[in-house]
Structures are given as C-alpha cells and as structure tokens.
C-alpha cells in the first residue's frame, strides 16, 4: 500500500498530545484558558473553551468587578476536570484610596492538582 510506511510516524506523536504532564504545563493551560475569550477558538468541543474574564479588562476595580472575576474564574476551572482537584482559592486586591482609579487586576490563585499542591500563581489582567 502506498504511504503505509508513514503510518508509524503519524502514530508516534505522544509528546505533542500529552500537553498537560506536570504542574507547570497545567498552570500554563489554565492561565491561557482564562486569557482566551470564551468561544474564540473554533472547533469541535471547543465552543466552550475560554473564559468571560477578559470582558472585565479595563473596568474600574470595585467589589462587584472583583466578585464577578472570581465567578468567571470558577466557571472556567471545570474545563480542567481530572487535573484540578478543587476550586482554587482566588484573591484579587481591592483598590485603596491611593489607587482608587486602578484598572488592572492582580489575581492570586492557589489550587491543588493531580500533581500535588497546593500550588500558587499570580497573574495580571
């Protein structure tokens, strides 16, 4: 059969398929998902990939926006079912009187994963 010798090359792609194989890859996947608008990526089973978190970018930070951001993060985490063992602890600093016009969020997340934990990461939006 013409091209049959190529079959083995196409099946040996485990390194490309097994993306989430340690905690650093998992964090990269979670943060990448949080920073991708929901529905932005086309494809089968990808219509729910992403998060609504970016819709809050540029809004003045107050208690309501912080709680909405936490909700959007919690809505996104189930996409990693099997890797993330609990909902993350999320801390977002509220503005102080000196920084009342702050528009960027410092998001501090801690979660336990199949790779151990709890692990903590900080990222900005």
N, C-alpha and C positions, 0 to 999 in steps of 0.2 A: 504494500500500500504506500503510495507516495506521501511523504511527510510523516510517516509513522515514527521515524526516529526522533522527531521533535517532541513527541508526547511526554517523554521523561522530563525534558527541560521545562515544560509547562506545568508539570505537577510538583516540581521541587521549588515551591515558592513560599514555604512556611515562614521564612524571615519577613516576607512582605505582608503576609496575612496576620501573623501574630504580633500586632502592634502593641497591645497592652500586655506587657510581660513583666513589668516592675512598677513600683510606685511612681517613679518619675514620668514614665510614659502615661500612667493613669492621670496624674496631675495635668500633664500637657493636654490630654484628651478632654478632661473636664473643663479646664480654662478655655481651651479652644472652642468647645461647645458653648460655653457661657458667652463668648465674644462673637458668636455667629448668630445673625438674626434667624429666628425660627422660620422654617420653610424656605430659606435662601438657597439651599442645595437641592437640586432636582435629583430624583432617582427613586427607585422602588424602595420603600420603607424609610426613606429619608425625609419625607414631608414634615415629620415632627422633630427632626434634628435641629438643634439650636436652642436659643432662649429668647425671651422677651426683654432681657436685661438691657440690651443696647437701646431700647426705646426710652430709657431713663437718662441717657447720656446728655449732658448739658443742662439738665434741670437743676434749679437751686435746691440744695440739700436741706431737707427738713425731716421730721419724724416720719411723715407719711411716705415720702420717697424712699427712705431707708427701709421701712417695713415692706413696701412694695418690691424693692430689690431683693430682700430676703425671701419673699414669696416666690419671685421668679427663679431664684437660685434653687429653692426647694422643689419647684416644678420640674427643673432640669435634671436633677440628680437621679431620678428613676431611670433615665436613659442608660445609666451605668449599673443597673441591677446585676448582681452577681460579682461585681468588683467593689462597690461601696457598701459597707455593711450597716451603716446608719446614716441618718440625715446629718449633714455637717453642722457644727456649731459655727454660726456666722456672726461676725462683729463688724459693724460699719460705724466709724466715728461720726458723731453728730457735730455740726458746726458750733464753734464757741462764739461769743460776741466779737472776738477779734477776727474770726474767719467766717462771719455770717453770710458772706456772698460766695461761699465755696461751691463749685460746680462739679468737682471730680470726687469720686468715691474711692476710699481705701478700704478694700474688702479683705478681711482676715477670716480664713476658713480653716477649720480643723475637722478631720474625718478619719474614721477607722476603715481600713480596706482589707481585702483578702491578703494583701502583702504585709499586714501588720498595722501598727499605728497605736495611738492616734498620730496622724501627720498634720502639720500646719503649714499653710502657704498664705502669702499676702499678694494680692494683685490689685491693679488700679483700673478704674473705668472712668 
